[in-house]
Amino acid sequence: MNMNRLGDARWTRKTTWMFISFVLGLALESYVFSLASIAIYWVTMPKALGELLLAWAPIWLIIGIILAGPFSDKYGRKITLYATLVLYAIGGIVLFFGYSYVVILISLALMLIAGGGEMNSIMVASHELMPRKHRGKATMMIINGINFGGTVLAIVALATAAITGKSAVAVQRDVVAIAVLIVVAILFATRVSMPESFLWLQKKGRTQQLDKTITSYFGSEVYADAVIKEVVESAAPPIRPASPGYLWFTMIIMIIVAAANTIGFGLMAYALAFAFFPHLQPAILAVFEGSGFVIGFLGLIADRVSRKKFLFWSFLGTFAMTVIVGLTTKAWQHDMTLFWFLLIILAGVNSLCYLTEDTVKAEVWPTLHRGTLTAVARFISIGLYIPTIYITANMSTTHYILFNAAVWLVGTLAAAAWLIWGRETGHGVSIQVASGEA
């Protein structure tokens, strides 16, 4: 079969269901991660405990990430994605009994471990299973599910906030828990037809299982033949083996851009309201995530553009917009219309940054170590967000925003370094080329 037809040949109805499963998986991860900023108001607690609850989300998320990365490299992507669903279900059930902050923390911990594992494994699997022709845009649209999940949670919180009386918190908590369990049930169903990663099976030398998986998934010897040819590409030695120095450079850049994005996004979408506008948390989350979700559809051009340039310009735009927000603090503090306008623009450019950074972070590693190395970059970068919650806790609004701008500046410089010296992974190249394996 002509290899130019491979991208078309590989997208089937099962691919569509897998795509939906991945979008919902990241939406659920975002839903649960954002939940900490809403759950703060379910029980009475001192501010210090509220800050713990904000830090609780990234702490358990990175634990899930660092556990799932090596696990998926050793046992496979599909089994990892089923294990995370079991944890989600247990955590969702525990949430029904969240009458105290201790139970809420336990529930969140279980679901966040699951969310971290989902996030890492979905990003790895999407690069290995989505068709070459559509890999960039499919991955970015999958990541856009994160914005969708946060938006849904904020809408649920806003809708249930209208309920008054002692039952208000219980209703909001139960609605959130029910939503988690419904999505988990849907994910179980949509992942039945999901194949194990073809490239992972090939690299593991499981030829017989690979043959069976491809034939079962595509249901056509023509399609199977095309996929086998693509998988064989990755068996050849790299054309230009990456030096240890380049691998270290890649890891450092991935950690910096990921940390800048995680810290910058977290301080604006989650911590800003807790620090300065407690009564506006659901609204700020809804606007930030909703705007990001809409603008995120620009990721549909991902297969036609340079990933390096997309990364750099989105970082530069986010940095510039954050500076503007910081320098106009006094103006928007007295004009909420201006505040919402600036927040929408910031959320939009930040969304493009997030989609690109998360896509790059999982595509630059060799197949057998993709899960682990992606997890390492995520573990460190998200872990760095935790101390910033406490560092910025007592800052003035202006200093808080300008601190955020400084974080984005560091990320922009790292993106510039990747633009100059990094490998191009966009323009519709295969995952083997993006990872340096072909």
Secondary structure, DSSP 8 states (H G I E B T S, - for coil): --GGGHHHHH--HHHHHHHHHHHHHHHHHHHHHHHHHHHTTTS---HHHHHHHHHHHHHHHHHHHHHHHHHHHHH-HHHHHHHHHHHHHHHHHHHTT--SHHHHHHHHHHHHHHHHHHHHHHHHHHHHHS-GGGHHHHHHHHHHHHHHHHHHHHHHHHHHHT--STHHHHHHHHHHHHHHHHHHHHHHHHTTT----HHHHHHTT-HHHHHHHHHHHH--HHHHHHHHHHHHHTTS--SS---HHHHHHHHHHHHHHHHHHHHHHHIIIIIHHHHH-GGGHHHHHHHHHHHHHHHGGGGGGGGGS-HHHHHHHHHHHHHHHHHHHHHTHHHHHS-HHHHHHHHHHHHHHHHHHHHHHHHHHHHSS-GGGHHHHHHHHHHHHHHTHHHHHHHTTT--HHHHHHHHHHHHHHHHHHHHHHHHHS----TT--HHHHTT--
